[in-house]
């Protein structure tokens, strides 16, 4: 299979992307937007039904790659699928992540490790394997998903906040290391985004209101808001 045919005017025309956590939420919105803008997308996720639904919706522009973002062999397979199917890799979005609520003194070690593995190590693995493929080609763009909580602490979210702060620094280090090879690395720091993962927060109206009060435009985000920024960072418009 070759890369998508050229359609002038689409911002990712003919490019090839890998998106982790593609089956739902922000990852799904990014996959949809990228395909609409001309990119082929390889979507990595453990949610088989979510991947299948995207394949049905997006057709040949989307390739499901079932796998675990915390497993190095699966992350390598996501990238290999893109290169094998389409001949190269231009874009990678390290999006897979989740949270856990527990006070530090009561935090179970297994839950701590699970969040660090997915939210930090998973991002590292995407950067590592996508960076290798892009370095062997003509460069590209890597987008990592940090968080408002990379800089703003939240009680009960020690693992998530720590992982996301580390993701922000990882993006800076990766940008220094990979920039000379023509690879851009950036981190997005969303605030409150309404997804299936964050749905429990809407049962706590005070929490949502606090988030909204801390924004300048008086609303929380939708996944498409984050997809719009990921599109800019993936496109040639962000070449500097």
TORPA-4810 file (N, C-alpha, C, O; in nm, 3 decimals):
<nodes>
NODE_1_0.086_-0.120_0.000_0.000_0.000_0.000_0.088_0.123_0.000_0.189_0.128_0.071_X
NODE_2_0.051_0.222_-0.078_0.128_0.346_-0.086_0.062_0.453_-0.001_-0.050_0.437_0.047_X
NODE_3_0.134_0.564_0.017_0.079_0.676_0.092_-0.041_0.734_0.017_-0.055_0.710_-0.103_X
NODE_4_-0.128_0.809_0.085_-0.248_0.864_0.021_-0.213_0.949_-0.101_-0.108_1.012_-0.107_X
NODE_5_-0.306_0.948_-0.199_-0.287_1.028_-0.319_-0.293_1.176_-0.284_-0.356_1.217_-0.186_X
NODE_6_-0.226_1.256_-0.368_-0.220_1.400_-0.342_-0.354_1.467_-0.370_-0.416_1.443_-0.473_X
NODE_7_-0.397_1.552_-0.277_-0.515_1.637_-0.292_-0.476_1.777_-0.242_-0.487_1.805_-0.123_X
NODE_8_-0.431_1.863_-0.332_-0.383_1.995_-0.291_-0.484_2.067_-0.201_-0.605_2.063_-0.226_X
NODE_9_-0.433_2.132_-0.099_-0.518_2.205_-0.007_-0.535_2.137_0.127_-0.570_2.202_0.225_X
NODE_10_-0.510_2.005_0.133_-0.518_1.935_0.261_-0.383_1.948_0.332_-0.278_1.934_0.270_X
NODE_11_-0.388_1.975_0.461_-0.269_2.019_0.533_-0.170_1.905_0.563_-0.053_1.932_0.592_X
NODE_12_-0.215_1.781_0.558_-0.124_1.668_0.579_-0.120_1.580_0.455_-0.105_1.458_0.464_X
NODE_13_-0.135_1.642_0.341_-0.149_1.570_0.215_-0.036_1.470_0.193_0.081_1.507_0.185_X
NODE_14_-0.072_1.341_0.184_0.024_1.237_0.153_0.113_1.193_0.267_0.201_1.110_0.245_X
NODE_15_0.093_1.246_0.388_0.180_1.209_0.500_0.130_1.081_0.568_0.019_1.035_0.545_X
NODE_16_0.217_1.025_0.653_0.189_0.900_0.724_0.211_0.923_0.873_0.316_0.974_0.914_X
NODE_17_0.114_0.884_0.954_0.119_0.912_1.098_0.093_0.786_1.179_0.023_0.695_1.136_X
NODE_18_0.150_0.784_1.298_0.117_0.687_1.403_0.056_0.766_1.518_0.110_0.868_1.560_X
NODE_19_-0.058_0.717_1.570_-0.124_0.779_1.684_-0.151_0.671_1.788_-0.222_0.575_1.759_X
NODE_20_-0.096_0.685_1.909_-0.127_0.589_2.015_-0.250_0.635_2.091_-0.281_0.754_2.096_X
NODE_21_-0.321_0.538_2.150_-0.446_0.569_2.217_-0.549_0.623_2.120_-0.623_0.715_2.152_X
NODE_22_-0.553_0.565_2.000_-0.633_0.621_1.891_-0.781_0.583_1.897_-0.862_0.642_1.826_X
NODE_23_-0.817_0.487_1.980_-0.952_0.431_1.974_-1.059_0.517_2.038_-1.177_0.494_2.016_X
NODE_24_-1.020_0.617_2.117_-1.121_0.696_2.188_-1.067_0.834_2.221_-0.947_0.860_2.210_X
NODE_25_-1.157_0.922_2.263_-1.118_1.052_2.317_-1.034_1.137_2.225_-1.064_1.150_2.106_X
NODE_26_-0.927_1.194_2.280_-0.840_1.283_2.204_-0.774_1.210_2.088_-0.765_1.264_1.978_X
NODE_27_-0.729_1.086_2.111_-0.664_1.010_2.005_-0.755_0.986_1.887_-0.712_0.995_1.772_X
NODE_28_-0.881_0.955_1.914_-0.977_0.933_1.806_-1.001_1.062_1.727_-1.008_1.060_1.604_X
NODE_29_-1.013_1.175_1.798_-1.032_1.303_1.730_-0.912_1.337_1.643_-0.928_1.390_1.533_X
NODE_30_-0.791_1.307_1.691_-0.671_1.333_1.612_-0.667_1.244_1.489_-0.638_1.292_1.379_X
NODE_31_-0.697_1.116_1.505_-0.698_1.025_1.390_-0.797_1.072_1.284_-0.764_1.075_1.165_X
NODE_32_-0.917_1.110_1.326_-1.017_1.159_1.231_-0.968_1.284_1.158_-0.981_1.295_1.036_X
NODE_33_-0.912_1.377_1.234_-0.869_1.503_1.172_-0.753_1.480_1.076_-0.750_1.540_0.968_X
NODE_34_-0.658_1.396_1.114_-0.544_1.369_1.028_-0.588_1.305_0.896_-0.543_1.344_0.789_X
NODE_35_-0.677_1.206_0.904_-0.725_1.141_0.782_-0.799_1.241_0.694_-0.781_1.242_0.572_X
NODE_36_-0.881_1.326_0.755_-0.955_1.427_0.679_-0.861_1.523_0.609_-0.894_1.579_0.504_X
NODE_37_-0.742_1.543_0.666_-0.644_1.636_0.609_-0.542_1.567_0.520_-0.441_1.627_0.482_X
NODE_38_-0.567_1.439_0.485_-0.486_1.373_0.384_-0.382_1.275_0.431_-0.309_1.219_0.349_X
NODE_39_-0.372_1.252_0.562_-0.271_1.160_0.615_-0.326_1.019_0.625_-0.444_0.999_0.654_X
NODE_40_-0.241_0.921_0.603_-0.270_0.784_0.645_-0.236_0.775_0.793_-0.135_0.831_0.837_X
NODE_41_-0.318_0.706_0.870_-0.297_0.695_1.015_-0.294_0.550_1.057_-0.385_0.473_1.026_X
NODE_42_-0.188_0.512_1.129_-0.182_0.383_1.197_-0.218_0.411_1.342_-0.147_0.484_1.412_X
NODE_43_-0.328_0.352_1.388_-0.376_0.377_1.523_-0.346_0.262_1.616_-0.391_0.150_1.594_X
NODE_44_-0.269_0.290_1.720_-0.236_0.188_1.819_-0.326_0.198_1.941_-0.350_0.308_1.992_X
NODE_45_-0.377_0.084_1.989_-0.463_0.084_2.107_-0.491_-0.060_2.146_-0.475_-0.152_2.066_X
NODE_46_-0.533_-0.080_2.270_-0.578_-0.211_2.317_-0.728_-0.230_2.297_-0.779_-0.341_2.311_X
NODE_47_-0.799_-0.123_2.265_-0.944_-0.127_2.248_-0.976_-0.172_2.106_-0.982_-0.091_2.014_X
NODE_48_-0.997_-0.302_2.090_-1.019_-0.359_1.958_-1.147_-0.307_1.894_-1.150_-0.279_1.774_X
NODE_49_-1.254_-0.295_1.973_-1.381_-0.249_1.915_-1.372_-0.104_1.871_-1.428_-0.066_1.768_X
NODE_50_-1.300_-0.022_1.949_-1.281_0.117_1.910_-1.201_0.131_1.782_-1.233_0.214_1.697_X
NODE_51_-1.097_0.051_1.769_-1.016_0.052_1.646_-1.098_0.006_1.526_-1.089_0.063_1.418_X
NODE_52_-1.178_-0.098_1.546_-1.261_-0.149_1.437_-1.361_-0.045_1.391_-1.387_-0.032_1.271_X
NODE_53_-1.418_0.028_1.485_-1.514_0.133_1.450_-1.447_0.243_1.367_-1.506_0.294_1.272_X
NODE_54_-1.323_0.278_1.403_-1.251_0.379_1.326_-1.217_0.328_1.187_-1.223_0.404_1.090_X
NODE_55_-1.180_0.202_1.176_-1.153_0.145_1.044_-1.276_0.153_0.955_-1.267_0.189_0.838_X
NODE_56_-1.393_0.119_1.012_-1.517_0.127_0.935_-1.547_0.270_0.893_-1.593_0.295_0.781_X
NODE_57_-1.522_0.365_0.984_-1.553_0.505_0.957_-1.456_0.569_0.858_-1.498_0.644_0.770_X
NODE_58_-1.327_0.541_0.873_-1.224_0.615_0.799_-1.173_0.541_0.675_-1.104_0.600_0.593_X
NODE_59_-1.207_0.414_0.662_-1.170_0.341_0.542_-1.020_0.321_0.528_-0.950_0.296_0.626_X
NODE_60_-0.972_0.331_0.404_-0.832_0.301_0.375_-0.735_0.399_0.440_-0.615_0.372_0.446_X
NODE_61_-0.785_0.512_0.487_-0.697_0.608_0.550_-0.652_0.570_0.689_-0.562_0.632_0.744_X
NODE_62_-0.714_0.466_0.746_-0.683_0.427_0.884_-0.649_0.279_0.889_-0.720_0.195_0.834_X
NODE_63_-0.538_0.247_0.958_-0.497_0.108_0.978_-0.490_0.081_1.127_-0.416_0.148_1.199_X
NODE_64_-0.567_-0.016_1.175_-0.566_-0.053_1.316_-0.441_-0.133_1.348_-0.403_-0.223_1.274_X
NODE_65_-0.378_-0.099_1.460_-0.259_-0.171_1.506_-0.278_-0.205_1.653_-0.230_-0.132_1.740_X
NODE_66_-0.349_-0.314_1.683_-0.373_-0.349_1.823_-0.242_-0.369_1.897_-0.150_-0.435_1.848_X
NODE_67_-0.233_-0.310_2.016_-0.110_-0.325_2.093_-0.112_-0.237_2.216_-0.198_-0.151_2.233_X
NODE_68_-0.012_-0.260_2.301_0.001_-0.195_2.431_0.110_-0.089_2.423_0.225_-0.119_2.392_X
NODE_69_0.074_0.036_2.451_0.171_0.145_2.442_0.284_0.133_2.544_0.386_0.200_2.529_X
NODE_70_0.268_0.049_2.647_0.374_0.032_2.745_0.471_-0.080_2.707_0.571_-0.101_2.777_X
NODE_71_0.443_-0.151_2.599_0.528_-0.263_2.556_0.615_-0.220_2.439_0.565_-0.176_2.336_X
NODE_72_0.746_-0.231_2.455_0.835_-0.183_2.350_0.813_-0.255_2.218_0.818_-0.192_2.112_X
NODE_73_0.789_-0.385_2.222_0.770_-0.458_2.097_0.645_-0.411_2.023_0.643_-0.410_1.900_X
NODE_74_0.541_-0.371_2.096_0.420_-0.322_2.032_0.443_-0.183_1.973_0.396_-0.153_1.863_X
NODE_75_0.514_-0.098_2.045_0.543_0.034_1.991_0.630_0.024_1.865_0.608_0.097_1.769_X
NODE_76_0.727_-0.066_1.867_0.808_-0.087_1.747_0.720_-0.136_1.632_0.743_-0.101_1.517_X
NODE_77_0.620_-0.219_1.664_0.531_-0.271_1.561_0.441_-0.163_1.503_0.411_-0.166_1.384_X
NODE_78_0.399_-0.065_1.585_0.319_0.046_1.532_0.396_0.117_1.421_0.344_0.142_1.313_X
NODE_79_0.521_0.148_1.451_0.606_0.219_1.354_0.634_0.132_1.233_0.628_0.179_1.120_X
NODE_80_0.665_0.005_1.257_0.694_-0.087_1.146_0.573_-0.102_1.054_0.589_-0.113_0.933_X
NODE_81_0.454_-0.102_1.111_0.332_-0.111_1.030_0.322_0.008_0.936_0.290_-0.007_0.818_X
NODE_82_0.349_0.127_0.988_0.344_0.247_0.904_0.446_0.239_0.790_0.413_0.267_0.675_X
NODE_83_0.568_0.202_0.824_0.673_0.197_0.723_0.647_0.086_0.622_0.667_0.106_0.502_X
NODE_84_0.603_-0.029_0.670_0.577_-0.142_0.579_0.459_-0.114_0.486_0.465_-0.147_0.368_X
NODE_85_0.353_-0.052_0.539_0.233_-0.027_0.458_0.250_0.092_0.364_0.204_0.089_0.250_X
NODE_86_0.317_0.196_0.413_0.316_0.322_0.338_0.454_0.373_0.299_0.464_0.474_0.229_X
NODE_87_0.560_0.304_0.342_0.694_0.337_0.295_0.771_0.436_0.380_0.890_0.458_0.355_X
NODE_88_0.707_0.495_0.479_0.778_0.594_0.561_0.692_0.631_0.681_0.579_0.585_0.696_X
NODE_89_0.748_0.717_0.768_0.672_0.775_0.879_0.706_0.923_0.888_0.823_0.960_0.895_X
NODE_90_0.603_1.007_0.888_0.622_1.151_0.894_0.580_1.212_1.027_0.635_1.315_1.068_X
NODE_91_0.483_1.150_1.095_0.421_1.208_1.214_0.400_1.099_1.318_0.361_0.987_1.283_X
NODE_92_0.424_1.130_1.443_0.387_1.039_1.553_0.324_1.122_1.664_0.375_1.228_1.700_X
NODE_93_0.213_1.072_1.716_0.146_1.138_1.829_0.142_1.040_1.946_0.074_0.938_1.941_X
NODE_94_0.217_1.072_2.051_0.223_0.989_2.171_0.110_1.034_2.264_0.131_1.117_2.352_X
NODE_95_-0.007_0.978_2.244_-0.128_1.026_2.309_-0.178_0.936_2.422_-0.245_0.986_2.513_X
NODE_96_-0.149_0.807_2.419_-0.207_0.714_2.515_-0.177_0.756_2.659_-0.063_0.790_2.692_X
NODE_97_-0.278_0.753_2.744_-0.258_0.790_2.884_-0.384_0.768_2.965_-0.491_0.746_2.909_X
NODE_98_-0.370_0.775_3.095_-0.483_0.764_3.186_-0.443_0.824_3.320_-0.328_0.863_3.339_X
NODE_99_-0.538_0.832_3.412_-0.509_0.888_3.543_-0.553_0.794_3.655_-0.613_0.690_3.632_X
NODE_100_-0.520_0.834_3.777_-0.560_0.757_3.896_-0.566_0.852_4.014_-0.477_0.936_4.032_X
NODE_101_-0.669_0.839_4.095_-0.689_0.929_4.208_-0.660_0.857_4.339_-0.728_0.760_4.373_X
NODE_102_-0.558_0.904_4.411_-0.523_0.847_4.542_-0.427_0.940_4.614_-0.336_0.995_4.552_X
NODE_103_-0.445_0.961_4.746_-0.347_1.037_4.822_-0.211_0.967_4.821_-0.205_0.844_4.814_X
NODE_104_-0.105_1.043_4.828_0.029_0.985_4.822_0.049_0.879_4.930_0.103_0.772_4.903_X
NODE_105_0.005_0.908_5.052_0.032_0.815_5.163_-0.047_0.685_5.151_-0.015_0.586_5.217_X
NODE_106_-0.150_0.685_5.066_-0.231_0.564_5.046_-0.216_0.506_4.906_-0.287_0.413_4.869_X
NODE_107_-0.123_0.561_4.828_-0.112_0.523_4.687_-0.056_0.383_4.673_0.053_0.354_4.721_X
NODE_108_-0.130_0.296_4.606_-0.083_0.160_4.581_0.031_0.163_4.479_0.023_0.233_4.378_X
NODE_109_0.136_0.088_4.505_0.253_0.088_4.418_0.219_0.041_4.277_0.273_0.093_4.179_X
NODE_110_0.130_-0.056_4.266_0.093_-0.107_4.134_0.023_0.001_4.052_0.046_0.012_3.931_X
NODE_111_-0.062_0.080_4.117_-0.130_0.188_4.046_-0.033_0.297_4.006_-0.041_0.351_3.896_X
NODE_112_0.061_0.331_4.096_0.166_0.428_4.062_0.242_0.383_3.938_0.261_0.461_3.844_X
NODE_113_0.286_0.258_3.937_0.367_0.209_3.826_0.288_0.204_3.697_0.342_0.231_3.590_X
NODE_114_0.158_0.170_3.707_0.073_0.165_3.588_0.062_0.301_3.521_0.070_0.311_3.399_X
NODE_115_0.044_0.407_3.600_0.033_0.541_3.544_0.166_0.588_3.485_0.169_0.645_3.376_X
NODE_116_0.276_0.563_3.557_0.408_0.603_3.507_0.440_0.527_3.378_0.493_0.585_3.284_X
NODE_117_0.408_0.399_3.375_0.437_0.318_3.256_0.363_0.371_3.134_0.423_0.384_3.027_X
NODE_118_0.235_0.402_3.149_0.157_0.445_3.034_0.183_0.590_2.997_0.207_0.622_2.880_X
NODE_119_0.179_0.678_3.096_0.185_0.822_3.068_0.325_0.873_3.041_0.341_0.977_2.976_X
NODE_120_0.427_0.805_3.087_0.566_0.849_3.066_0.645_0.751_2.981_0.697_0.787_2.875_X
NODE_121_0.656_0.627_3.026_0.735_0.530_2.950_0.676_0.506_2.812_0.749_0.491_2.715_X
NODE_122_0.544_0.503_2.803_0.480_0.487_2.672_0.515_0.599_2.576_0.538_0.575_2.458_X
NODE_123_0.521_0.721_2.627_0.560_0.835_2.544_0.706_0.821_2.501_0.740_0.844_2.384_X
NODE_124_0.792_0.783_2.595_0.933_0.760_2.561_0.947_0.658_2.448_1.027_0.678_2.356_X
NODE_125_0.870_0.551_2.454_0.880_0.446_2.352_0.833_0.496_2.216_0.891_0.460_2.113_X
NODE_126_0.729_0.578_2.214_0.685_0.636_2.087_0.794_0.724_2.029_0.826_0.714_1.910_X
NODE_127_0.851_0.811_2.112_0.956_0.900_2.065_1.077_0.820_2.015_1.134_0.851_1.911_X
NODE_128_1.114_0.718_2.089_1.230_0.636_2.053_1.213_0.572_1.916_1.299_0.587_1.829_X
NODE_129_1.103_0.502_1.896_1.088_0.425_1.772_1.046_0.512_1.655_1.091_0.488_1.543_X
NODE_130_0.962_0.612_1.678_0.930_0.705_1.570_1.053_0.786_1.531_1.076_0.810_1.413_X
NODE_131_1.131_0.827_1.631_1.252_0.903_1.603_1.350_0.825_1.517_1.412_0.882_1.427_X
NODE_132_1.364_0.697_1.544_1.453_0.614_1.463_1.408_0.611_1.317_1.488_0.627_1.226_X
NODE_133_1.277_0.590_1.297_1.225_0.581_1.161_1.237_0.714_1.088_1.274_0.717_0.970_X
NODE_134_1.207_0.823_1.157_1.214_0.955_1.093_1.358_0.995_1.064_1.386_1.060_0.963_X
NODE_135_1.449_0.958_1.153_1.590_0.990_1.133_1.645_0.918_1.010_1.734_0.969_0.942_X
NODE_136_1.591_0.800_0.982_1.634_0.725_0.864_1.570_0.778_0.737_1.611_0.742_0.626_X
NODE_137_1.469_0.864_0.751_1.401_0.920_0.635_1.436_1.066_0.616_1.553_1.104_0.610_X
NODE_138_1.332_1.149_0.606_1.355_1.291_0.577_1.307_1.379_0.692_1.273_1.496_0.671_X
NODE_139_1.303_1.326_0.813_1.259_1.403_0.927_1.110_1.388_0.952_1.047_1.298_0.896_X
NODE_140_1.054_1.476_1.035_0.912_1.465_1.065_0.875_1.543_1.190_0.949_1.631_1.234_X
NODE_141_0.759_1.509_1.246_0.708_1.578_1.363_0.658_1.477_1.465_0.580_1.387_1.431_X
NODE_142_0.702_1.492_1.589_0.655_1.408_1.699_0.580_1.499_1.797_0.633_1.601_1.841_X
NODE_143_0.458_1.461_1.829_0.375_1.537_1.922_0.349_1.451_2.045_0.295_1.340_2.033_X
NODE_144_0.387_1.500_2.162_0.361_1.427_2.285_0.247_1.495_2.361_0.225_1.615_2.346_X
NODE_145_0.175_1.417_2.441_0.061_1.471_2.514_0.101_1.486_2.661_0.105_1.390_2.736_X
NODE_146_0.131_1.611_2.699_0.156_1.643_2.839_0.022_1.680_2.902_-0.078_1.611_2.877_X
NODE_147_0.016_1.785_2.980_-0.109_1.822_3.048_-0.090_1.955_3.117_0.022_1.997_3.145_X
NODE_148_-0.201_2.021_3.145_-0.199_2.133_3.238_-0.133_2.090_3.369_-0.066_2.170_3.435_X
NODE_149_-0.154_1.962_3.406_-0.099_1.912_3.532_0.051_1.885_3.525_0.109_1.837_3.622_X
NODE_150_0.114_1.917_3.413_0.261_1.918_3.410_0.316_2.035_3.489_0.429_2.032_3.536_X
NODE_151_0.233_2.140_3.504_0.277_2.259_3.576_0.185_2.297_3.691_0.223_2.374_3.779_X
NODE_152_0.064_2.242_3.692_-0.032_2.273_3.798_-0.062_2.148_3.879_-0.118_2.052_3.826_X
NODE_153_-0.027_2.147_4.007_-0.051_2.027_4.089_-0.198_2.005_4.115_-0.277_2.100_4.115_X
NODE_154_-0.235_1.880_4.137_-0.372_1.844_4.172_-0.367_1.741_4.284_-0.303_1.637_4.269_X
NODE_155_-0.432_1.769_4.394_-0.432_1.675_4.507_-0.489_1.541_4.464_-0.592_1.534_4.396_X
NODE_156_-0.421_1.434_4.504_-0.464_1.300_4.470_-0.417_1.250_4.336_-0.446_1.137_4.298_X
NODE_157_-0.343_1.333_4.262_-0.300_1.297_4.126_-0.148_1.295_4.114_-0.093_1.339_4.013_X
NODE_158_-0.081_1.244_4.217_0.066_1.252_4.219_0.130_1.179_4.103_0.224_1.231_4.042_X
NODE_159_0.083_1.060_4.070_0.145_0.983_3.961_0.123_1.052_3.828_0.216_1.065_3.748_X
NODE_160_0.001_1.095_3.803_-0.032_1.160_3.676_0.045_1.291_3.661_0.105_1.315_3.556_X
NODE_161_0.043_1.375_3.764_0.113_1.503_3.755_0.263_1.483_3.735_0.325_1.554_3.655_X
NODE_162_0.320_1.387_3.806_0.464_1.360_3.793_0.497_1.311_3.653_0.596_1.354_3.593_X
NODE_163_0.415_1.221_3.600_0.440_1.167_3.466_0.429_1.276_3.361_0.511_1.284_3.270_X
NODE_164_0.327_1.361_3.372_0.307_1.463_3.270_0.415_1.571_3.277_0.456_1.624_3.173_X
NODE_165_0.462_1.605_3.397_0.574_1.699_3.407_0.698_1.640_3.340_0.773_1.711_3.274_X
NODE_166_0.718_1.511_3.357_0.832_1.444_3.295_0.817_1.441_3.142_0.916_1.454_3.071_X
NODE_167_0.695_1.424_3.093_0.671_1.424_2.948_0.712_1.559_2.888_0.772_1.565_2.781_X
NODE_168_0.678_1.668_2.958_0.715_1.800_2.907_0.867_1.813_2.894_0.916_1.867_2.794_X
NODE_169_0.942_1.765_2.992_1.087_1.771_2.984_1.142_1.673_2.881_1.239_1.703_2.811_X
NODE_170_1.080_1.555_2.872_1.122_1.458_2.770_1.111_1.518_2.630_1.198_1.497_2.546_X
NODE_171_1.003_1.594_2.606_0.987_1.657_2.475_1.099_1.757_2.448_1.147_1.768_2.335_X
NODE_172_1.141_1.830_2.551_1.249_1.927_2.533_1.381_1.858_2.501_1.454_1.901_2.411_X
NODE_173_1.410_1.750_2.573_1.534_1.676_2.547_1.530_1.614_2.407_1.628_1.621_2.333_X
NODE_174_1.416_1.554_2.372_1.403_1.491_2.240_1.416_1.595_2.129_1.475_1.567_2.025_X
NODE_175_1.361_1.715_2.150_1.373_1.820_2.050_1.519_1.858_2.027_1.561_1.881_1.913_X
NODE_176_1.598_1.864_2.135_1.740_1.894_2.122_1.814_1.783_2.047_1.897_1.811_1.961_X
NODE_177_1.783_1.660_2.080_1.855_1.547_2.020_1.815_1.522_1.875_1.900_1.488_1.793_X
NODE_178_1.687_1.539_1.844_1.637_1.499_1.712_1.626_1.615_1.614_1.615_1.594_1.493_X
NODE_179_1.630_1.738_1.666_1.619_1.854_1.579_1.719_1.857_1.464_1.681_1.888_1.352_X
NODE_180_1.846_1.824_1.489_1.944_1.826_1.379_1.910_1.730_1.266_1.959_1.746_1.154_X
NODE_181_1.826_1.629_1.294_1.785_1.534_1.190_1.655_1.579_1.122_1.595_1.503_1.046_X
NODE_182_1.611_1.703_1.151_1.490_1.753_1.088_1.362_1.703_1.152_1.256_1.701_1.089_X
NODE_183_1.371_1.663_1.280_1.255_1.610_1.351_1.214_1.710_1.459_1.292_1.740_1.549_X
NODE_184_1.094_1.761_1.448_1.040_1.851_1.549_0.973_1.769_1.659_0.908_1.669_1.631_X
NODE_185_0.990_1.810_1.783_0.924_1.744_1.896_0.859_1.851_1.983_0.925_1.944_2.029_X
NODE_186_0.730_1.837_2.004_0.654_1.932_2.085_0.563_1.859_2.182_0.529_1.743_2.160_X
NODE_187_0.523_1.927_2.287_0.428_1.873_2.385_0.306_1.962_2.391_0.317_2.084_2.397_X
NODE_188_0.189_1.901_2.390_0.063_1.972_2.410_0.023_1.957_2.556_0.036_1.848_2.613_X
NODE_189_-0.025_2.065_2.617_-0.068_2.061_2.757_-0.216_2.094_2.771_-0.249_2.205_2.811_X
NODE_190_-0.306_2.000_2.738_-0.449_2.029_2.750_-0.489_2.055_2.895_-0.425_2.007_2.989_X
NODE_191_-0.593_2.131_2.912_-0.658_2.142_3.042_-0.766_2.035_3.051_-0.743_1.920_3.015_X
NODE_192_-0.881_2.073_3.100_-0.991_1.977_3.113_-1.055_1.953_2.977_-1.107_2.045_2.915_X
NODE_193_-1.052_1.828_2.932_-1.111_1.788_2.805_-1.223_1.689_2.833_-1.204_1.595_2.911_X
NODE_194_-1.338_1.708_2.772_-1.452_1.619_2.797_-1.440_1.494_2.711_-1.466_1.497_2.590_X
NODE_195_-1.400_1.383_2.774_-1.386_1.254_2.708_-1.448_1.147_2.796_-1.491_1.174_2.908_X
NODE_196_-1.451_1.025_2.745_-1.499_0.915_2.827_-1.414_0.896_2.951_-1.464_0.860_3.057_X
NODE_197_-1.283_0.922_2.936_-1.191_0.903_3.048_-1.217_1.004_3.160_-1.202_0.971_3.277_X
NODE_198_-1.254_1.125_3.124_-1.276_1.229_3.225_-1.422_1.238_3.270_-1.456_1.322_3.352_X
NODE_199_-1.508_1.153_3.216_-1.652_1.159_3.247_-1.683_1.162_3.397_-1.774_1.234_3.438_X
NODE_200_-1.610_1.086_3.482_-1.643_1.091_3.626_-1.633_1.230_3.688_-1.699_1.257_3.788_X
NODE_201_-1.552_1.318_3.629_-1.539_1.452_3.685_-1.670_1.530_3.677_-1.695_1.619_3.759_X
NODE_202_-1.754_1.497_3.579_-1.879_1.570_3.563_-1.982_1.533_3.670_-2.088_1.595_3.679_X
NODE_203_-1.951_1.433_3.751_-2.034_1.404_3.868_-1.991_1.489_3.987_-2.052_1.484_4.094_X
NODE_204_-1.884_1.568_3.969_-1.834_1.659_4.072_-1.834_1.800_4.014_-1.728_1.850_3.975_X
NODE_205_-1.951_1.865_4.009_-1.961_1.996_3.941_-1.862_2.100_3.991_-1.816_2.183_3.913_X
NODE_206_-1.829_2.097_4.120_-1.735_2.196_4.172_-1.599_2.185_4.107_-1.532_2.286_4.083_X
NODE_207_-1.557_2.061_4.077_-1.427_2.040_4.012_-1.428_2.099_3.873_-1.335_2.169_3.834_X
NODE_208_-1.534_2.072_3.797_-1.545_2.126_3.661_-1.549_2.278_3.665_-1.484_2.345_3.584_X
NODE_209_-1.626_2.333_3.758_-1.636_2.478_3.769_-1.501_2.541_3.802_-1.468_2.648_3.750_X
NODE_210_-1.422_2.476_3.887_-1.289_2.528_3.919_-1.201_2.533_3.795_-1.129_2.631_3.772_X
NODE_211_-1.206_2.426_3.713_-1.128_2.425_3.590_-1.171_2.539_3.499_-1.087_2.612_3.447_X
NODE_212_-1.302_2.554_3.479_-1.353_2.656_3.390_-1.317_2.796_3.441_-1.283_2.884_3.362_X
NODE_213_-1.325_2.816_3.572_-1.291_2.947_3.630_-1.145_2.983_3.605_-1.110_3.101_3.603_X
NODE_214_-1.060_2.882_3.585_-0.918_2.907_3.562_-0.884_2.926_3.415_-0.767_2.942_3.380_X
NODE_215_-0.985_2.925_3.329_-0.959_2.949_3.187_-0.995_3.092_3.153_-1.072_3.156_3.224_X
NODE_216_-0.939_3.142_3.044_-0.968_3.280_3.002_-1.093_3.288_2.916_-1.149_3.397_2.900_X
NODE_217_-1.139_3.176_2.860_-1.253_3.180_2.769_-1.378_3.116_2.828_-1.482_3.109_2.762_X
NODE_218_-1.369_3.069_2.952_-1.488_3.025_3.023_-1.551_2.896_2.978_-1.673_2.881_2.985_X
NODE_219_-1.471_2.803_2.931_-1.525_2.671_2.895_-1.416_2.567_2.905_-1.297_2.599_2.905_X
NODE_220_-1.458_2.440_2.914_-1.364_2.330_2.904_-1.349_2.292_2.756_-1.419_2.345_2.670_X
NODE_221_-1.257_2.200_2.728_-1.225_2.166_2.590_-1.297_2.040_2.544_-1.338_1.957_2.625_X
NODE_222_-1.312_2.029_2.414_-1.355_1.906_2.348_-1.232_1.842_2.281_-1.135_1.911_2.254_X
NODE_223_-1.235_1.711_2.255_-1.120_1.647_2.192_-1.077_1.714_2.062_-0.959_1.717_2.029_X
NODE_224_-1.173_1.768_1.988_-1.141_1.833_1.861_-1.054_1.957_1.880_-0.976_1.992_1.792_X
NODE_225_-1.067_2.024_1.996_-0.981_2.139_2.023_-0.834_2.098_2.028_-0.747_2.168_1.976_X
NODE_226_-0.809_1.983_2.089_-0.671_1.933_2.098_-0.625_1.882_1.961_-0.509_1.900_1.924_X
NODE_227_-0.716_1.820_1.888_-0.683_1.771_1.754_-0.641_1.885_1.662_-0.552_1.869_1.579_X
NODE_228_-0.704_2.002_1.677_-0.667_2.118_1.595_-0.522_2.158_1.618_-0.450_2.189_1.523_X
NODE_229_-0.478_2.157_1.744_-0.340_2.193_1.773_-0.244_2.085_1.724_-0.138_2.115_1.670_X
NODE_230_-0.282_1.958_1.744_-0.198_1.849_1.694_-0.182_1.858_1.542_-0.074_1.830_1.489_X
NODE_231_-0.288_1.897_1.473_-0.281_1.913_1.328_-0.178_2.019_1.289_-0.096_1.998_1.200_X
NODE_232_-0.181_2.133_1.357_-0.082_2.238_1.328_0.059_2.187_1.351_0.146_2.208_1.267_X
NODE_233_0.082_2.121_1.464_0.217_2.074_1.497_0.263_1.965_1.400_0.383_1.951_1.376_X
NODE_234_0.169_1.888_1.346_0.205_1.782_1.252_0.229_1.834_1.113_0.299_1.771_1.033_X
NODE_235_0.171_1.950_1.081_0.177_2.003_0.946_0.307_2.080_0.921_0.381_2.112_1.014_X
NODE_236_0.332_2.108_0.793_0.450_2.186_0.757_0.440_2.330_0.804_0.539_2.403_0.803_X
NODE_237_0.321_2.373_0.845_0.304_2.509_0.896_0.385_2.533_1.024_0.416_2.648_1.057_X
NODE_238_0.418_2.425_1.095_0.494_2.438_1.219_0.641_2.405_1.197_0.710_2.364_1.290_X
NODE_239_0.690_2.423_1.075_0.826_2.377_1.042_0.935_2.447_1.122_1.048_2.399_1.127_X
NODE_240_0.903_2.560_1.185_1.001_2.628_1.270_0.964_2.616_1.416_1.036_2.668_1.502_X
</nodes>
